[in-house]
């Protein structure tokens, strides 16, 4: 060995022996951090993502220090990661105790059970209203003693404007329940609170005979055009349910096997306000209250007498079905509600102005993003991983943080109201039960952003947004989250996790399909 090299090695050995223990730990930590950065870089630059725009930011949740960043400032479509922004802003503007109020009121004189005026049904956007809740309001009218209404049933959906669909939403998604119309008077067919929809149930008959189709809630507001047939036992199902544009005609086609299970599909309705008034009029009749006039729309007079009221669960509780199941309609209702609260106008424009004004207080630079809706359905939304990570950090200081954090899907937990859109992901890994994050999916778009604790207890926030993908980015999102969850500062790092084979890009969130 040449003298110069042996001398250098000797000096290095002395220096190593004399180094304080803290320096040795720092050196080990640096090596581990370097390995973490290399592994994360390898995951998100996989050849399977060639041509895609992938941004990833990881920061220490306590100090805000950047742990890893690649293309973090590049904006892209956030898909349902946009709900992180709208939900946080809504909690800040409305408060976790906010409740939606639905009332029924009367105008005109009432004598001997006859109302010489109108009944007014007024909504403020409550997405948790069920047919049973409208039935309870009808019962309140009956208990007031009214048996005959000489006037009309007036639907008051003026709390929001009349714009039903968001800017930049895909026209061909309109029949499907994740793209329902937004109204201040709405109804949900289930306790997922899929506002503005009905459930279409298809039951097999005898082989070769038509299938039976019903709706939940039962209503004649929609027309079922049923050409479904019952196939042979054990045959494949090919049932399709699609509402025809601009109408409430729902075409049900295909085949369902004899002896098979009833199939359920969710369909949007055209004008949810009309569905509500139809259900309410039917409920009034069941309770012995007959309305002689037709159905109208308009604002409830200030002097109307309130006969009954329904108040929703608080917003802190609504956050669970909203965020766990990535409910688009909840996001948009909250945008319009924020607009009404701040600017006196229940519109997307007013709501987004109100929310954007809050972002500076929530760690987000409003000049660094562009929002056209609250759900991320719009192809015109533009958000960067940097801004999402900043929000995740700032939210930890807010008084409403705990219910917001609790509403995020938990990796690998099978309960839909715990695991949500992450219930089937990262099972059997260090991320299971650890990662709490919001998913996001559109064609060519995928996102995962949230919180994770490393193996040695370090809390981190991370934000990953991928655009222009031809294969699913979800295996790579999972690989990132699993690597972060398994990281141990100063320890010999594990080999970088190899992501599964690429799969075709999913079009929808898992929860949106209602079957996974």
Residue pairs with C-beta under 8 A, 6 or more apart in sequence:
16 24
19 27
25 490
28 490
28 491
29 489
29 490
32 487
32 488
32 489
32 490
32 491
32 492
32 493
33 67
33 489
35 493
36 67
36 68
36 483
36 484
36 487
36 493
37 68
38 496
39 483
39 493
39 496
39 497
40 56
40 58
40 68
40 70
40 480
40 483
41 68
41 70
42 496
43 476
43 479
43 480
43 483
43 496
43 497
43 499
44 54
44 56
44 70
44 464
44 476
44 480
45 54
46 476
46 499
48 471
48 476
48 499
48 502
49 466
49 469
49 471
49 473
49 476
51 468
51 470
52 466
52 467
52 468
52 469
52 470
52 473
53 71
53 74
53 76
53 466
53 467
53 468
54 70
54 71
54 464
54 465
54 466
54 473
54 476
55 70
55 71
55 72
55 73
55 74
55 76
55 384
55 385
55 386
55 463
55 464
55 465
55 466
56 68
56 69
56 70
56 71
56 72
56 385
56 462
56 463
56 464
56 480
57 66
57 68
57 69
57 72
57 385
57 386
57 388
57 389
57 462
57 463
57 464
58 66
58 67
58 68
58 69
58 389
58 460
58 461
58 462
58 484
59 65
59 66
59 67
59 389
59 393
59 460
59 461
59 462
60 67
60 458
60 459
60 460
61 392
61 393
61 396
61 451
61 459
61 460
61 461
62 459
64 393
67 460
69 386
71 385
72 384
72 385
72 386
72 389
72 463
73 368
73 384
73 386
74 384
74 385
75 368
75 369
75 370
75 382
75 383
75 384
76 382
76 383
76 384
76 445
76 465
76 466
76 467
77 376
77 379
77 381
77 382
77 383
77 442
77 445
77 465
77 467
78 376
78 381
78 383
78 388
78 440
78 445
78 447
78 465
79 376
79 440
79 441
79 442
79 445
79 446
79 447
80 326
80 328
80 375
80 376
80 421
80 438
80 439
80 440
80 441
80 447
80 509
81 376
81 383
81 388
81 438
81 439
81 440
81 447
81 448
81 449
81 463
81 465
82 331
82 371
82 373
82 374
82 375
82 376
82 381
82 383
82 440
83 322
83 323
83 326
83 331
83 374
83 375
83 376
83 438
84 388
84 391
84 392
84 438
84 449
85 355
85 359
85 364
85 369
85 371
85 374
85 383
85 388
85 391
86 331
86 334
86 335
86 355
86 371
86 374
86 375
87 319
87 322
87 323
87 331
87 334
87 404
87 407
88 362
88 391
88 395
88 398
88 404
89 338
89 354
89 355
89 358
89 359
89 362
90 315
90 334
90 335
90 337
90 338
90 355
90 374
91 315
91 316
91 319
91 398
91 400
91 403
91 404
92 358
92 361
92 362
92 398
92 400
93 338
93 341
93 342
93 354
93 355
93 358
94 315
94 334
94 337
94 338
94 341
95 315
95 400
96 314
96 315
96 316
96 400
96 403
97 314
97 315
97 316
98 314
98 315
98 337
99 311
99 312
99 313
99 314
99 315
100 123
100 124
100 125
100 126
100 127
100 128
100 311
100 312
100 337
101 124
101 126
101 309
101 310
101 311
101 312
102 121
102 122
102 123
102 124
102 126
102 129
102 133
102 137
102 185
102 309
102 310
103 120
103 121
103 122
103 300
103 306
103 308
103 309
103 310
104 119
104 120
104 121
104 122
104 137
104 138
104 140
104 141
104 280
104 306
104 307
104 308
104 309
105 119
105 120
105 122
105 300
105 304
105 305
105 306
105 307
106 115
106 117
106 118
106 119
106 120
106 144
106 146
106 304
106 305
106 307
107 117
107 118
107 120
107 151
107 301
107 303
107 304
107 305
108 115
108 116
108 117
108 118
108 150
108 151
109 115
109 116
109 117
110 116
110 117
110 144
110 145
110 146
113 145
113 146
113 147
113 148
114 146
114 147
114 148
114 150
115 146
115 148
115 149
115 150
115 151
116 150
116 151
117 149
117 150
117 151
118 149
118 151
118 152
118 153
118 154
118 293
118 296
119 141
119 149
119 151
119 152
119 153
119 154
119 284
119 291
119 307
120 154
120 156
120 300
120 301
120 304
121 137
121 153
121 154
121 155
121 156
121 185
121 276
121 277
121 280
122 156
122 159
122 185
122 300
123 129
123 156
123 157
123 159
123 183
123 184
123 185
123 186
123 276
124 159
124 184
124 337
124 340
125 159
125 160
125 182
125 183
125 184
125 186
125 333
125 336
125 337
125 346
126 186
126 310
126 312
127 186
127 188
127 193
127 195
127 318
127 327
127 329
127 330
127 333
128 188
128 193
128 312
128 313
128 318
129 186
129 187
129 188
129 195
129 276
129 310
129 312
130 187
130 188
130 189
130 191
131 187
131 189
131 217
131 279
131 283
133 310
134 187
134 276
134 279
134 280
134 283
135 283
135 286
135 287
136 308
136 310
137 280
137 283
137 308
137 309
137 310
138 280
138 283
138 284
138 286
138 287
138 289
139 283
139 287
139 308
140 307
140 308
140 309
141 284
141 287
141 289
141 307
141 308
142 284
142 287
142 288
142 289
144 307
144 308
146 289
146 307
147 288
147 289
147 290
148 289
148 290
148 292
149 289
149 290
149 291
149 292
149 293
150 292
150 293
151 291
151 292
151 293
152 291
152 293
152 294
152 295
152 296
153 277
153 280
153 281
153 284
153 291
153 293
153 294
153 295
153 296
154 295
154 296
154 297
154 298
154 300
155 185
155 273
155 274
155 276
155 277
155 295
155 296
155 297
156 184
156 185
156 297
156 298
156 299
156 300
157 183
157 184
157 185
157 273
157 297
158 184
158 298
158 299
159 184
159 340
159 346
160 182
160 183
160 184
160 336
160 340
160 346
160 347
161 336
161 345
161 346
161 347
163 182
163 347
163 348
164 181
164 182
164 183
164 271
165 174
165 179
165 181
165 182
166 182
166 332
166 348
166 372
166 373
166 375
166 377
166 378
167 348
167 372
167 373
167 378
167 380
168 372
168 373
168 377
168 378
168 379
168 380
168 381
169 179
169 373
169 377
169 378
170 179
170 377
170 379
171 245
173 179
173 377
174 243
174 245
174 268
175 242
175 243
175 244
175 245
175 267
175 268
176 266
176 267
176 268
177 194
177 196
177 197
177 266
177 267
177 268
178 328
178 329
178 377
178 508
178 509
178 512
179 268
179 328
179 377
180 194
180 195
180 196
180 197
180 268
180 269
180 272
180 328
180 329
181 196
181 268
181 269
181 270
181 271
181 272
182 196
182 272
182 329
182 332
182 333
182 336
183 196
183 271
183 272
183 273
183 276
184 273
184 336
184 346
185 272
185 273
185 276
185 277
186 195
186 196
186 272
186 273
186 276
186 329
186 333
187 195
187 196
187 217
187 272
187 275
187 276
187 279
188 194
188 195
188 196
188 197
189 197
189 198
189 199
189 216
189 217
189 266
190 199
190 216
191 321
192 321
192 325
192 327
193 318
193 321
193 327
193 330
194 266
194 327
194 329
195 272
195 329
195 330
195 333
196 268
196 269
196 272
196 275
196 329
197 266
197 267
197 268
197 269
198 215
198 216
198 217
198 219
198 222
198 266
198 267
198 269
198 275
199 215
199 216
199 264
199 265
199 266
199 267
200 213
200 214
200 215
200 224
200 241
200 250
200 252
200 264
200 265
200 266
200 267
201 213
201 214
201 215
201 216
201 262
201 263
201 264
202 211
202 212
202 213
202 228
202 239
202 241
202 252
202 256
202 262
202 263
202 264
202 265
203 211
203 212
203 213
203 214
203 256
203 262
204 211
204 212
204 230
204 256
204 257
204 258
204 259
204 260
204 262
205 211
205 212
205 230
205 258
206 230
206 258
207 230
207 231
207 232
207 233
207 258
208 229
208 230
209 229
209 230
210 226
210 227
210 228
210 229
210 230
211 226
211 228
211 229
211 230
211 239
211 252
211 256
213 224
213 226
213 228
213 252
215 222
215 224
217 279
219 275
219 278
219 279
219 282
220 278
221 248
221 269
221 274
221 275
221 278
221 279
222 243
222 248
222 249
222 250
222 267
222 269
222 275
223 247
223 248
223 249
223 250
224 250
224 252
225 249
225 250
225 251
225 252
226 252
227 251
227 252
227 253
228 239
228 252
228 253
228 254
228 255
228 256
229 254
229 255
229 256
230 255
230 256
230 257
230 258
231 237
231 255
231 256
231 257
231 258
232 257
232 258
233 257
233 258
233 259
233 260
234 257
235 255
235 257
235 258
236 255
236 257
237 254
237 255
237 256
237 257
237 260
237 263
238 254
238 255
239 252
239 253
239 254
239 255
239 256
239 263
239 265
240 251
240 252
240 253
240 254
241 250
241 251
241 252
241 265
241 267
242 250
242 251
242 267
243 249
243 250
243 251
243 267
243 268
243 269
243 270
244 250
244 251
246 270
247 270
248 269
248 270
248 271
250 267
256 263
264 514
266 514
269 275
273 297
274 295
277 295
278 295
281 291
281 295
284 290
284 291
312 318
315 334
316 400
316 403
317 403
318 330
319 403
319 404
319 406
319 407
320 406
320 407
320 417
321 327
321 330
321 417
322 330
322 331
322 334
322 407
323 404
323 407
323 408
323 409
323 420
323 438
324 407
324 408
324 409
324 416
324 417
324 418
324 419
324 420
324 421
324 511
325 416
325 420
325 421
325 511
326 420
326 421
326 438
326 439
326 509
326 511
326 512
328 375
328 376
328 377
329 375
331 373
331 374
331 375
331 376
332 348
332 373
332 374
332 375
334 351
334 374
335 348
335 351
335 352
335 355
335 373
335 374
336 346
336 347
336 348
336 350
336 351
337 346
337 351
338 350
338 351
338 354
338 355
339 345
339 346
339 347
339 348
339 349
339 350
339 351
339 352
339 353
339 354
340 346
340 350
340 351
341 354
342 350
342 353
342 354
342 357
343 350
343 353
343 354
344 350
348 372
348 373
351 374
352 371
352 372
352 373
352 374
355 371
355 374
356 366
356 371
357 366
359 365
359 366
359 369
359 391
360 366
361 394
362 391
362 394
362 395
362 398
363 390
363 391
363 393
363 394
363 395
364 387
364 390
364 391
364 394
365 387
365 390
368 384
368 386
368 387
369 382
369 383
369 384
369 387
370 380
370 381
370 382
370 383
371 381
371 383
372 378
372 380
372 381
373 381
376 440
376 442
377 442
379 442
383 465
384 465
385 449
385 463
385 464
385 465
386 463
388 449
388 463
388 465
389 449
389 461
389 462
389 463
392 449
392 450
392 451
392 461
392 463
393 461
395 401
395 404
395 405
398 404
405 436
405 451
408 420
408 436
408 437
408 438
408 450
408 451
409 418
409 419
409 420
409 421
409 422
409 423
409 436
409 437
409 438
409 439
410 418
410 419
410 420
410 422
410 433
410 435
410 436
411 419
411 422
411 425
411 426
411 427
411 429
411 431
411 432
411 433
411 434
411 435
411 436
411 437
411 481
412 419
412 422
412 423
412 424
412 425
412 426
412 427
412 428
412 429
412 431
412 432
412 433
413 419
413 422
413 423
413 432
413 433
414 423
414 424
415 423
416 423
416 511
420 511
421 439
421 509
421 510
421 511
422 435
422 437
422 439
423 510
424 510
424 516
425 474
425 478
426 432
426 435
426 478
426 481
426 482
429 478
429 482
429 485
429 486
430 455
430 482
430 485
430 486
431 452
431 478
431 481
431 482
431 484
431 485
434 452
434 453
434 485
435 450
435 451
435 452
435 481
435 485
436 450
436 451
436 452
437 448
437 449
437 450
437 451
437 452
437 462
437 481
438 447
438 448
438 449
438 450
439 447
439 448
439 509
439 510
440 446
440 447
440 448
440 449
440 465
440 509
441 447
441 474
441 506
441 507
441 508
441 509
442 507
443 505
443 507
444 467
444 468
444 469
444 470
444 505
445 465
445 466
445 467
445 469
446 465
446 466
446 469
446 472
446 473
446 474
446 477
446 505
447 463
447 464
447 465
447 466
447 477
448 462
448 464
448 474
448 477
448 478
448 480
448 481
449 461
449 462
449 463
449 464
449 465
450 461
450 462
451 459
451 460
451 461
451 462
452 459
452 460
452 462
452 481
452 484
452 485
453 459
453 460
453 485
454 460
454 484
454 485
454 486
454 487
454 488
454 489
455 485
455 486
455 487
455 488
455 491
456 487
456 488
456 489
456 490
456 491
458 487
458 489
460 484
462 480
462 481
462 484
464 473
464 477
464 480
466 473
466 476
466 477
469 505
470 505
471 502
471 503
471 504
471 505
472 502
472 503
472 504
472 505
472 506
473 505
474 506
475 499
475 500
475 501
475 502
475 503
476 499
478 499
479 497
479 498
479 499
482 497
483 496
483 497
486 494
487 493
510 516
